[in-house]
Amino acid sequence: MGASKQLYMDQQEQPAAPVKKSLFNIRQDHLSLLALIEENDGVLDDEMQAALQLSEEDFKEKAISYGFLIRKLDAESDTIAAEIKRLQGLKQRADNRAELFRKTLDEGMKQFGYDKIDSELLKISYRKSNPVELSETFLDDILQFTTVSMKIVEGMEDKAADAGINEDILQLLDLKPSASKTRVGDALKQGVKVPGASIVEKKNLQIR
């Protein structure tokens, strides 16, 4: 049994202590329950599920404690979100710097005629790829001549009706067409002319 669970069980055997006037006014048994839930990675067993439920006895006091507990967790979430944003900024800066040096190295390799450079600790070379490239207006150029709609699958009309789904409901949904580069590439390889699409050959610098 974890320390948090033992502490929580010990507290249940004692009369509830009065709520202390503190920054958050959170009952100690609620803090212990939170610690127990966190220790269990958020997975609730039957005992914790029962402890989490509020009863009519002292409901107002417990509700206020829950409210402050929620405020505490919201504040922690905001702090974590700010840290994520800071780290994402640092990541973007590192990516930008790496891309700057990668681009400069790539230009130098091509300028001086190197396909690869080997050393005992590092290998620099090129890997060929043939990605599908689509024009910026690829979808718009096609969709301007089309209409996109949704219909109920044939044979499922009765089941859809039982579920309350009909054509009027379908009209409430927005469809967002997207292009499959895999299918576009397959079509191009078969000789189909796809406006705004092409297969290009690239040499990607790789460092190992």
N, C-alpha and C positions, 0 to 999 in steps of 0.2 A: 504494500500500500504506500502511495506517495505521501510525502510530508504534507502537501497541501490538502489531500483528502483526509488525512488523520486530523489535521487542524480543524477542518470544516466539521468533521464528525464530533470532535470534542466540543466545539461551540454549540452544536445542536443539543448536547446533553445539559447545557447550562441555560439559565434564563437569559432572554435577549437583553443585552446591555442597551442603555438609552443611547439615542443618536447623539454623537458628539458634534459640537459646533466647530466644524473645520471648513476648509476651503470648498470641499465638495459635499459635505454632509452625507457621506456614504456609510451605511451600516457595515460593521466589521464582518458580519457573516456574509454580506453580499460581496465584499472584497475577497473573502476567502473562497466563495463560490466562483468568482471570476478567475482567481488564480488556479483553482482546480480545473476549470474548463480550459484555460490556456495550457496547463500542464498536460492535459489530455488531447491537445491539438484540436480543440473544438468539437471533439466527438463526445456526445452525451450518452451516458448509460442511463438506465431507468432511475437510479437514485438521483443523479444530477438533474434529469428532466423533471422529476417531481419537486426537487428543491427550487428549481427555476420558476415554477408556477407561483403566482401570487394568490393568497387567500384573502377572505374578507376581513379576517382579524388584523387589526392595525394596518389596514390597506393604505390609508392616506400616507402614513409614515413610510411604509415600504415603497409606495409609488414615488414619493419625493426622493428616496434613496436611489431608486432605479433611474429617476430623471437625472440626478447628479452623476450617476455612473455612466449613463449614456453621454452626458456632456463631456466627461473625462475621456471616454473612448473616442468621441468625435474630435477632441483636441489632439489626441494621439494620432488619429488618422490624418489630420491636417498637417501635423509635424512630419509624418512619414511622406505625405504627398509633396511637401516642400523639399524634402531631402531627395526624393526620386527626381524631381524637376532639376535640382542642382546637379545630381549625378548624370542625368541625361544631357545637361549642358556640357559637362566635362567630357562625356563620351563623344558628343558631337565635335568638340574641339579636337580631341585626339583623332577622330576619324578624318577631320579636315586636314590636319597636319600630315597624317599618314598618306592621304590622297595626294597632297602637294608633293611629297617626296617620291611617291610611287610614279606620279606623272613625270616628274623631272628625270627619274631613273629610266623610265620607259623611253622618253625622248632621247636621252643619252645613248641608250642601247641601240636604238634605231639609227641615230646619227653616226655612230662609230662602227656600225655593222656587227654588233654582237647579238647572237641568238641565245647564248647562255654563258654564265660565269659560274665556275665551280671553285669552291675552297673546301678545306677540311671541315669547316663549321657551317657553311652556308652554300645553298645552291640557288641561283637565279636563272630562270628560264621562261619560255613562253608556252602557253597551252592554247591550242587552237579550239575555237568554238564557232558554231554556226547558229546564232540566235535569230529569232524572228523579230523583225522591227516593224512597228505599225506607225503610221503617220499620226500626228496629234489630233487630227480630225477624222480618224478612221471610222469610228462609230457614227459620228454625225453625218458623214458623207453617205453612209448606207441607210441610216434610219430616216433620213429626210424623205425617202421614197417608200417608207413602210409604215405599217401600224402594228403595234404589239398588243396582244390581248391574252386573256386567260380564260380557260373554259374548264368545266367539270369533266373529269375523266369519264369516257364512255363506259357505261356499265355500272358506274358508281353513283348514279343520280339519286337512287333511293336512299343509300347510306348517307349521302351528302344532305339530303332533305331532312333525314332523321336527326342529323347533327346541326340543323339550322343553317346550312350553307347553301346559298343559291346564287344566281347571277348577280343579284343586287349586292350581295356581300362581296363578291369578287370585284365589283366596281370600286370598292373602298381601298383596294390594294394598289400600291405603286409598283410597277415593274421597272427594274433597272437592268437593261441588257448589258452584257459584258462580252468581250471577245476572248476566245480560247486560242492562245498562241500555239498550243499543241495541234489543234485541229486545223488552224490556218497554215501551220508549217507542213502538215501532212498533205493538205490540198496543194500547196505550192510545189511540193516534191512530186506530186502526181501530174503537174503541168497545168493546174488550174490557175488562171490569172485572177488574183485577188487585188482589187484597187486599194492602194495605200499600204500594201503589205509586201515585204521582201525578206529574203534570207540573206544575211550578210556574214562574211567571214571575218572573224576577229582573232587577234593574238593577245591573250590576256597574260600580263606579267604575273608570275607566281614566285614566291620566295619560300624556300623550305630549309 
